Amino acid sequence: MFVKNQVRHILRLRCMCAKLAVSRGTVYSWMNPKSRYFDESFPKPLRLGVKAVGWDSVAVESWIDSRDTVSHSSCASAGVQK
């Protein structure tokens, strides 16, 4: 959900991993089209330099919200209360 006054900033990999509570490998698996864990809806990284990338915090928050909606709907269809 986009909030009009939400501050937009760049999340580096370490912050992304902490925010999502996953490892670096998981983030890269979600980004890799050849991985069985590839997630097409995962936010694309922004190139910050030759060896540096980051993610838009607003795009990451939107992705988290969309996954939360998906998990709630799949739990509801399975008869699980959250």
N, C-alpha and C positions, 0 to 999 in steps of 0.2 A: 504494500500500500504506500503510495507516494504522499508524503506530507509536504505541503508547500514550503514551510520554513526549515525543512531538513537540510542540514549542512552536508555538502558534498565534499568528500576528500578521497584520497587514493590509499587503498589498503595494500601493503606489501605482503609477500607470501607468509611471513611469520604471523602477521596480524590476521590474515585470512584463516590460517590453520587454527589459531586460537579462537577466533569468532565462530568457526564452524565445528570446532572440537574434532578435527580430523588431522591426519598426517599430510606431509608434503606429497607423498606418493598418491594419496587419495585425490588430492586436488589435481595433480597431473593426470591421473587416470580419467577423471571426469572431463578433462580437456582433450584427451587423445582419441581421435576417431577410430583408431585401431584397437582400442581397449574395449573389453567387454563391459566396462563400467562407464563408458562414454555417455555424457549427459549433454545433449544438444542445447538444452535450455540454460546450461551453466554460463554465467557471464564471461565474456571474452576479456582476456587481459589487455591492458593498455601498455604499449611499448614506451618506457621511460628513458631508455638509453640502449647502448649496445648489449649489455648483459642484464638489464633491469626491466622488470614488468611490475605492474600493479593493477588493482581492480577498483572500479568506481564503487564507492560505498553505497550509493543509491541503488545501483543495479544489483549489488549483492543482497541488500535488504529486500528488494523486490523478489529476487530468486528464492530467498528463504521463506518469504510469505507465500509464494506460489507452491513451494514444497510442503509447507504446513497445511495448505488447503488440500493438496493431493493426499497427504497422509490421513487427514481427517475424513475425507470422502471415502478412501479405501477402507478405513477402519469401520466407518458407518455401514458400508456395504457388507462387511464381514460380521457385523453385529457386535463390534467391540466398542465399549464406552471409553472415552478419553477423559 
